[in-house]
Amino acid sequence: MHPNLVDQLRVFRAVADAGTFSGAAEQLGRAVSAVSYAVTNLEDAYGLKLFDRSGYKPQLTPEGRALLSDAEIVFRRLDRLNARVAAMTGGEDVDLPVAVDAGFSPALLATAAAALLAESPHINLRLRMIHEARILEEVLSGRARIGIVSLEAGLSGKEIDGRDLATHAMHTVAAPNHPLSALEQPFPLSALDDHRQIVVADREAAAHGFDYRVHTTDVLIVDNATLKLELLKRGAGWAFALDHEVSGALKEGSLLSLECSAVQHAGIHRFGAIWRVTTPPGQAAGRLLDIISDEATKAEAARR
């Protein structure tokens, strides 16, 4: 690449934006002759005519328009590079891997991620939604800078710190044709114990047993929420489910929200963010968590 290529492209873009060589010269603080010289050298280097100079004002040729489009991409990349360098020299996050509980709202996560990237496009944000049993290991190993986890089952780990992040509405659900749906509500806890519960768990969680959210020994284990939803619709069991997982099914009537008198605090499910004590969130990570928290607060207010 010619050592002056970036500068020549910058001059070329300035002429295209200003519409005249004199306008570009004023914009760049250079002599008109220097601007003309830079564009001519660029044309010679590529063997292309970029401007039609036969009229009162220079007009982009088809080749010039094509090159201008590519030049814009080059400068966006350069802007991102400069932002990354500035962030690194200022101690800001530029690489941000995040491990997220598979039960967390994808819509909430996507909204926050899009907002962060709009503010800081130089951030290399990597999001992975995985089972909660694996998130602590991902954070402690450094594969994830931040973990977003369920707080309902508790966390162990002296090496981590964290903060509350969001609450999701929860339901006890079953299909309309399920026996639980025919009971007078609220029904006792023993009614849940008489029927199969559908639980999402990966192999590790299943191997080490379940937490208090499993209320029966008759359990159907699946590894993703989509399959859980389809089994629920077909009357294969009942489940505790997050609102974003079942809201559509509740609206269409393929699932019903049930009430058990012995299930306390079934209406909310808390999520938090965790990180290693030695690597607290930087500016970008902190901003992502703030956006998630703000959006979650808005969603909760809208539900009331």
N, C-alpha and C positions, 0 to 999 in steps of 0.2 A: 504494500500500500504506500502511495506517495506520502511523505511526511507532512505535506501541507493539505492533504485531502480533507480533513475535518474542517479546517479553516475555510477552504474553498467551498465546501458544502454549506457552511454557515453563511458565507457571502451570497452564494446562489439562493439560498432560502430568503435572505433579507431582500434581495432584488425582487423575488417573486412576491413577497409580502407587501413591499412598498410600491411596486409597480413601475419604479424607475430606478436607474442607477444612482441618480443624485439623491433620491429618497433613501436608498439603502446606505449610501455613503454617510448621510446625516445620522441615520440610525446607528451605524457602526462607529461613527467618529473617525472616518477615514476619507482620503481624497477620492474623488470620483474615478480618477485614473487607476487607483489601486483596486477599486471594486471591479472595474472593467477588466483589469489585468487578471484578477483572480478567477473570474468567470471564464475568460478566454482560455486560461490554463486548464481549467476543469474540462472545458469542451475539447481541448486538444488531447488531454489525457485519455478521455473516453472515446474520442472520435465521433462525438455527437454534437449537433447544433441544439442548444438548449433554449435559446431565445431567438425569435424572429425580430430583427432590429430594423426592418424596413419601414415601420410606421412611426407615429409620434412617440409611442411608448413601446418598450419591448414586450412582446407577447410570448408566453411559453409555447414551445412546440410540443407535439405529442410526446416526443422523447423527454422533453423537459418536465412535462407533467408526471410522467412515470418516474423519473428520477427524483422529483420533489417528494412523491409519496414514499419512496424508499428512504430519502434523507430524513423525513419526519420520524420514521422508525428508528434510524440511527441516533437521532438526537434524544428520542425518548429513552433509548437504552443508555445513552451517555448521562442523561439526567438521573436515571436510576442508579448508575454506577457511582456518580458523584454523591448521591444521597447515601448509598451504602458506605462509602468511604467516610463521609461526615459522621454517620451513625457509629461506625466502628471506632473512629478516633475519639468520639464523645462517650464511648462506653455503652451505647444503645444496642438493644437486640437487633440483629439482622436475620438470624436464623431462629425460627420459633416453631419447634415441633411440639404439638399438643396432643395428648392422649385423652379421649373423651369417652365417658360411660356410654355404652350403646343405647341406654335408656333415655339419654338426654335429648331434648327437643332438637331435631335437625334444623327446623325453621329458625329457632332462636340462635343456634350456633351459626347458621349461614348469614343471618342478618348482621350479627356482630362481626363476623369475619369480613364481610363485604364492606362494612363501615370502616374497619381498621385499614383495609387495603386501599380504600378510597383516600384516606388520610395519609397513609404511609405506603405507597406502592413499592418501595424498595424492600419491604419485609418479605423474607422467604417463609411464608406461613405454611405449615404442614399439619393437617388435621387427620387423625385416625380415630374412628369410633370402634371401641373394643369392649369386651366384657369387663365389668368392674374389678374382677378378681386379678386382672393382669396390670391394672393401672399403677398401683403402688410400685411394682417392680420396674415398670417403664420409667417412672420418675426417679427412683433411687439409682437406676443404672445409667441415667443421663440420656437415655434414648428419647425421653420426653422432657421438655423444660417445665411444662405445666401439665397437671392432670386435673380433669374435671370428673368428680366421683360422687357417688351416692353417699350421703351422710347417715342414712337410716340404720345401716348395720354397724356403724362405728368404724374407726380406723385405728390401726396400731402402727407405730413407727416413730422412734425417737428422733429420726433424722429429718423429719418433714415438718413443715409449717403450712398454714393455709388460711382460708377465709370463707365465710358463707358467700354463696353466689346467687342461687335461684331456688324457687320452689315451683314444683309442678303439681297441678291438681291430679288426684288419683281417684279411681273408682274400683269397687268390687263388682265384677261383671260376669254375666253368663248369657247364653242365648235365650230367647223367649220360650223355647220349648224345653229348656233345662229344668229339672225338678226344683231347683232353688228359686226359680222365677215364679213358681206357683205358690210358694209359701207366703204366709202373712208376714209383713215386715214391720219393724225390725225382727229378724229371727236370731236365735241363740248361736253361739260359737259352735256348738255340737252339730249344727246343720252343715256347716262348712266341712267339718271333719268326716261327715258321711259321704262326701263326694270328692271326685278327683280334682286336684288343683293342677293347673298348667303353669309351669315355671320356666323362665329363660335362664339357662346356665351353661357355661362352657365346661369342658372336661375337668379342669382344675377345680372349679367350684363344686361340681358334682362329687368329685373324689374326696373332698374335705367336708362334706356335709353342707347343710343350709343354715341360714340364720333364722331369726324369729319370724321373718315374713312368710315362712312356709308353715302352714297351719295343719297339715295332714300328712300321714305317711303314704297316702295314695297319690303319687305325684307322677305327672307326665312331663318329662324334661325335654325341652327343645332348645336349639342354639340361636334362635333369632325371633324378633318380635313379629315379623310378618307371618311366619308359620303359626305362632301362638294365636294371632288374630284369626286366622283361617280355621284353626281347630275350635276356637271359642264359638265362632259363628255356626259351626256344625254341631254344637252341643256336646263336644268331647270333654268338657270340664268347665270349671270356673277359674277366675284369676284376679289378682290385683293388677291393675293396668293404669299406666299413665294416660292423662287426658289426651295428649297428642297422638297416642297410639290407637285410641278407640273412639275419638270424637265423631269421626265420620260414621262409624258403625252405630253409635248411639243415636245420631241424628236420623239415620235411615231406618232404625228400629231392628237391625239384625243382632244387636246386643242391648241388654238392659243393665242399668246401674242399680245394684242391690244394696240393702242396708242390713248390716249385722250389728246387733247391740253390743257385742263384746269387742269389736275391732275399734280400738281407739286411734284417733288422729289419722284415719284412713283417707281424709280429704286432701292431704298434702304430702309431697315427697321432696325432701331437701337435698340439694346438690351443693357441693363446695369445690373450691380449687385448692390443689396442694402443690407444693414444690419443695425441693431440698432446702434445708436451712442455709446451706452454704451458697446457694445460688438463688436468691430471691428474685422475684419478677423485675425485669428491667422496664424501661419506658413503654415499649411496644406490648409486652406481656401484660403489664398493669393496665394499659389502655384497653386491651381486648377484654380483660376481666371486668373493667368498669362498664364497658358497653354492654356486655352480657347482663350484668347486674341491673343496669338502667332499663334495658329492654324487658327483662323479667319482671321488674317492678311495674312497668307500664301494663304488661299482660295480666298481672295479678290484679291490678286496679280495674282493668276492663272486665274481669270476671265477676267483680263484686256488684 
